[in-house]
Amino acid sequence: MSGLLLFCVLELLGVQGNALRARAFFDANNVKVGDPLVLTIDFIGDADFHALHPPALAKAVDRADWKVDDASAKTDTFRDARRLTYRVRPRRAGLLRFPALAFAYQGTDGATRTVRANEIPVHAKAGADVVVAGMDDVSESRLPAPPALVTDAGVALADDALFAWRRACANPTAEAFAAFDFPAARLNEATCALRAGNWAHAQKVYARLEWRTGQTPAIEQGLVAARALRFDNPDAELPVWRQVLRPLLRYGWQGRVGLVFGGLAAVVLLFWLLGRGIRALACLGFALLVALPASADIFQQMEEQMRRMQQQMSQSMSFSFGGEEAREPVTVAATLATDKSELRVGEPFAFVVSLEAPKNVTIGQISMTPSERFGLTVTGRAENLEDLPAKNPSNVIRRLSVPVRYDVPFRGALAFTIRGQVTGRETRRGGRFSFTFSNSFACETPPLALEVKPLSADGQPADFAGLVSEGLRLHETCDILKVETNDVVTITYRLVPNGYVPGDFLLPGAAFEWTRQTDRDSRVTEIEYRRFFVADGAATTPKVSVPYYDPRTKTYKRAEAGGTPLVYAPPSR
């Protein structure tokens, strides 16, 4: 059975994205047969989940081991993940393994992609017989039923047509009822199409019938059944827009057209009344102007005051900026260098940006954009370095140090686009007038030939996965330490780096990554992993070893955890 389930791929209808990751876990791993468990499946990554419909899982698991209640499926958002939850019960005693389910979704390029969740072990201990027997009495989740067949045509039929109608009701098929044109026949045609699994044909029939007669309870029931069949979702409902517009949709096309024209007439009447009101207000204003001749003098005085204020502001601005003399904007030239001659992956270094500008200006609001970002990580804030003299005695070279790191090898040319603001103060006309000037600038550094070499292969462990860190800490905690044989111990590993950890790194033996914390500079500060370890008689939990490269000592090291003692108790009865 498990061999057949391996090839069962569940479709995530309505999901579009790239590079999704999945993780799965129960709320408990040591239970009794028949105990209800909550299965959680998280999908993590950049994707559009707004139309996600929970797939039916019962068909993808061994029903001799598991009972999955697909009707209990719910969706929710958890941090950066889209979460599905199901109610699941173990059917038999022993060590059971919930399979690693595979899910298919659509990539942004239109291609089908697959993501696989992890396997989950569960130790199901013997339960009461009544609990086990009662599980079989719980009905499997079923899709909503379409409307029942209508035997009353609801219209007068000739003898031949009545005979054909009765024959169609005795042997119902979509083709048989398609020969009739009245509403009852259309409903039966859609019902037969749903029974045959043709939800698309049923939806078309319901759409035409709704335009003709309006949305009725039977049509609503049929539309819900069609959506449930389409998405394989027992909890399917009418679309929100149909629920909101239900008062309008209950009318046929004649009623809808009448409501539209009635609404337009109401809008026209409203605008007509609004126009009359505006005219009345205009007449009242004119009467007030006639009654108050002094108002004209008031307006002239206000205009005169406005004119004087504008003249004063103009004179003030002319004075502040030294009259009508124009000033050329200050230009800034930039160059780029590195503080090290030899660069390697994971080792920190700094880009030194030199800005040449006049001595009497201040440079601020600087932003720097590299021409190539792949693998480049800024590890801190830019710092000011000591100024240097320039060839032009009226200029100075101001320098900035930008700490960075490359996480992948790089070879090529790199340039920075620099933007900022220059401000200064200048005195003219024999020292009588001084003014402040400011302008923005944009410049680009000449391309810098750059080569970031990969890590040295000398002494590199075979299981090295690209971690670069100045020291690496790894801690282990267990949810239980007193166990029975086959009990499942949930282990949490906490990895604390001081450097770089690849985004797709998974700790050896771990089922999935649980959390990843970063600082304000996007550097990873802590990662938690989860592992399900089955107590098989071993006296301790497994030891885990993670190799990493320490750029401080320029050597490969290892961080280790595990080996927590376990205490075995006699099996419970």
Secondary structure, 3 states (H helix, E strand, C coil): CHHHHCCCEEEEEEEEECCCEEEEEECCCEEECCCCEEEEEEEECCEECCCCCCCCCHHHCCCCCEEEEEEEEEEEEECCEEEEEEEEEECCCEEEEECCCEEEEECCCCCEEEEECCCEEEEEECCCHHHHHHHCCCCCCCCCCCCCCCCCCCCCCCHHHHHHHHHHHHCCCHHHHCCCCCHHHHHHHHHHHHHCCCHHHHHHHHHHHHHHHCCCHHHHHHHHHHHHHHHCCCCCCCCHHHHHCHHHHCCCHHHHHHHHHHHHHHHHHHHHHHHHHHHHHHHHHHHHHHHCCHHHHHHHHHHHHHHHHHHHHHHHHHHHCCCCCCCCCCCCEEEEEECCCCEECCCCEEEEEEEEEECCEEEEEEEEEECCCCCEEECCCCEECCCEECCCCCEEEEEEEEEEEECCCEEEEECEEEEEEEEEEEEECCCCEEEEEEEEEEEECCCEEEEEECCCCCCCCCCCCCCEEEEEEEEEEECCCEECCCCEEEEEEEEEEEEECCCCCCCCCCCEEEEEEECCCCCEEEEEEEEEEECCCCCECCCEEEEEEECCCCEEEEEEECCCECEECCCCC
